[in-house]
Amino acid sequence: MKLGNNLRNTTQKSVLVTGVSSGIGRATAIRLAAAGWLVFGTVRRQEDIEALVSLGLPGLVPLHLELDRREDIPELARTVLAELEKRGSPGLFALVNNAGGSMVGPIELMNLDSFERELHARLLGSVALVQAFLPSIRRAGGRILWIATPGTIPTTYVTGIHACDFAVNCIARTLAIELGSAGPSVVLVRCGGIRTRAGLDTMRELAAGLETVAPERRTPYEERLKAWAASMTSFDARRTDPDRVAETVERALLAPRPRRRYRVGYMSGAAAFLEALPQTLVDRILSARQ
């Protein structure tokens, strides 16, 4: 794997951020690189690599990675670790698992091929990265961050996203317990509504997905989906800028003793409140909104 030519020969702290072509990942990569971090940022397309290189940030190193292709992760790890060794770094300080897609639609009509890709990218790929880099992160005394939505509450028509976040919540919390107090810190950054390309493509993706479904399968959902789409238009107008998430990530990386959870973004407080309630009560509250 070829590195970009915009590296400087320093031993600054390093971080690997997935999904930096846009949104939260891009904002995080740019913020950290501008602050002096060595940032390895993964993207899926060559044009995204070129766009990031054109920013001229010395510490930003874009790398190609398809997270649903686990066979590519060992090469990525070798490339990153070789560069760190060349710089005399004790290891990778942080891994930020951010990459993910945007799936919209009722469970009955969900595109299973897209769901499978999301599961591979968000869960299997992220865990594979943890396995590949954890020894290096441990040597550096670093930490692992996951960017996730409040997936532990049932949110209609975005199960493809939130089911992965539910699993991420379990994986991150379990990993923190397994590593113990002597191990690298594991941090969940729980995001509400964030103004990202994926989030704002919600209605377009929903319309495209429904076009492939037989009318008799769509009918039971059409009126509720119209109401949901109208509510999402209002929601989208209130989304939080991804720079706020990048700021939260930086704070979690710099904190001597980071919290297990940070929350940021529109409605993240309401989601946290619902999480604290009994599940049966939450289900009744959300069902009443349908």
N, C-alpha and C positions, 0 to 999 in steps of 0.2 A: 504494500500500500504506500503510495507516494505522498509525502508531506508537502504542503504549500511552502513557498519560499519566503513567507513573512514571519519567520521565527527569529527571535533575538536570543542571544546566548546568555540567559540569566537562569537563576534557580528559584524563581518566584513560585508561589504555590500554584498547583495545577488542579484542573477540574475537567471532567468529561460531562458534557451536556448533550442529551439526545434530542433530536427534533428541533434544530435551530434555524430552519429555513424561514420560519415566520412565528408570529405570536409570542407566547411566553418564552419559548426556547431561544428565539432570536434576541428578544429584549434582554434575557439573562446573559447570553453569551456576549453581547455587545457591552453591557454594563460591567461585567467582570473583566473583560479584556481591557476596557478603558481604565479600569482601576488597577491594572498591573498584573492580573492573573494570566497564567498560561491556560488558554481555554481550547480544549479539543471538542469541536462541535460536530455532531453527526447529521447528515442530510441524505436524502434519497436520490436527488437529481444533480447532474453535473452543472446545470445552469445555476443551481443554488450555491454550489461551491464557488463558482465564478463570481456570483453576486457578493458573497461574503468576503472573498479575497479582495474585491474591488473597494471595500471599505477602508483598506489600508491600516487595519489595526494590527500592530506587530504581534500581539499575543493571541490572536484568534486563528486557530488552525482547523479549517473545515475538513471533514473526512466523510467518505461515502460509507453508508451502512444501511442495509435493509434489515430491520429488526426482526422481521418474520423469516429471515434466513439465518438460522442459528449457526450454520456452518461457516458464516463469514466473521463471526465474533472472535474466534481465536486469532485470525490475521490482524484484526483491529487491535486486539490486546497486545500482540507482539509489536505492532507499530508504535503504539503509545508508550509501552513500557521501555522499548529500546530508546526512544527519544528522551524519556525521563532519566534513564541510566546514563546516556551521553551527557546530560546536563548535571550529573552528580546529585540528582534528586533522590531522596529516600523512598519515594513512591508517589502514587497518585493521591492527592489530598481528598478529593471528593468526586462522587458520582451523582449526577442529577438525572434521574429517570423522568423524562418529560414527554417523550414522543407518544403520539396517539392520534386516532382519527376522529371522525364525527359521524356516528351512525344514528339515524332517526327513523322511527316507525314503530307500530305496535309489534309485540312479540310474535303474534300470529303471522305477520307479513314480513318479518325480518329477513334480510338477505343473509343466508347462512355462510356463504363464501366470504362476504365482507366481515361478518362476525368472527369467523375463524381467523382471518388475517389480523383482526384487532386483538384477539386472544393471544395469538403468537407474538405480536409486537409488544403489547402492554404487559403481558405476564411472562411467557416463556423467554422472550428476548431480554426483558429486564432482569429476570432472575439469572439468566445466563451471563449477563454483564456483571451482576453482583458476584457470581462465582469466579469469573475471570479476573476481577480486579480487587476482590476483598483482601487477599494477602498483601497487595501493594498498599491499599488504603490503611490496613492495620499497621504496616511499617511506618507510614507517614503520620500516624495518629489522626487520621481524617474522619470523614463521615459520609453517610449515604442519604440522599434526599429523594423523596418521591413527590411529584406533583400530581395531585388527584382532586377530583370533585368530591363532595360529601356523598359518596356512594352507598352509605349504610342506611339511607332512607329510600323507599320506593318512589321513583320519579318516572312518570308515564312517558312512553314513546322514546326514551333515550336509554333503554336497557342495555343496548350494545356498548354504550360508554360506561354507564354506572355499574353494571355487573363486573366489569374489569376493575373499577375503582373499589368496589366492595372487596374483591380479592386482594387488591393492592393494600387496602387497609389491614387485612388479615396478615398478609405476608410481611409488611413493614413492622407491625407490632410484634409478630412472632419472632422475626429476625432480631429485633431489639432485645427481646428476652433471652434468646439463644446466645447472643454475643455477650450479654452481661455488662456490668458496669465497667469492666476493663477493656471492652471491645470498642470498635468505632461506633459513634453515635448514629442512630437511625432516626430520620426526621420526616414527618409528613407535612407537606404544605398543602392545606385544604383550601381549594379555590371555589368561590362562588361564580357569579357571571363575569367572565373576562372577555374583553373585546379582542377575539382572535379570528383568524380567517375561518377556522373550522366552526367556531360558534356562530358566526354570522352567515354561514352557508346552510344553516339548518333548514330553512324553508325550501331552498332550491333542492337540497338532497331529498327532503320529504316528498316533494312533487315528482321528482325523477323516479324515486322508488315506487310510488303508488302507480305510476304509469305502467309498470311491468306486472301489476297484479290484476287478476280478473275482477270485473265490476262487482260481482256478487260477493267477493271476499272483502272488497273495500267498503261496501255499503254500511255494515254495522259501525264503522268508525268515522264516517265522513263528517257528520255534524260535530262530533266531539273534537275531531282534528281541526275543523275550521275555528272552533272556539279556542283551542290550544294555540293555533297559529296566530290568532289575534292577540292572545296574551303574550306570546313570544315576541311580537313586534314591540310591545311596550317594554318587555324585559331587555331586549337587545339595545334599546335606546339608553338603558341605565347601566350597561356593562362597564366594568372597571378596566382602565388601561393596563395592558400587560406589564408596563414598567413598574407598576405597584407590586406585582408578583416578583419581578426581578429584584426589586429592593428588599423584599422579604427573604428571598433566597440568599442574597448577599448578607443580610443580617444573621441568618441561620448559619452561614458558613463562617462568619467572623466571631460569633459568640463563643466565649471560652467554654461555656456549658449550655449548648443549645437546648431549647425545649423539644419535647417529643412531637408536638403539634404546633403549627402556626396556621392561622386562617387569614384570608385576604379576599376581597372582591365582593361585589354586589350580592346581597342576600346570604352571605356566608354565615353571618350571625344567626339568622333565622334557621338555617340548616343545622347549626350547632345546637340550637335550642330544641329542635325536633328530635335530634339524635338522643338527647338526654331523657326523652319521654318514653314510657312503655311502648313496645312495638305495636300492640293492638290499638292503642290510642292514636298513634301516628297513622296507622292504616285507615282508621275511621276519619281522621282529619283530612287526609289526602283524597280519600274516596268521595268526601262531601264536595270537593272542589271540581269533580268531574261533571 
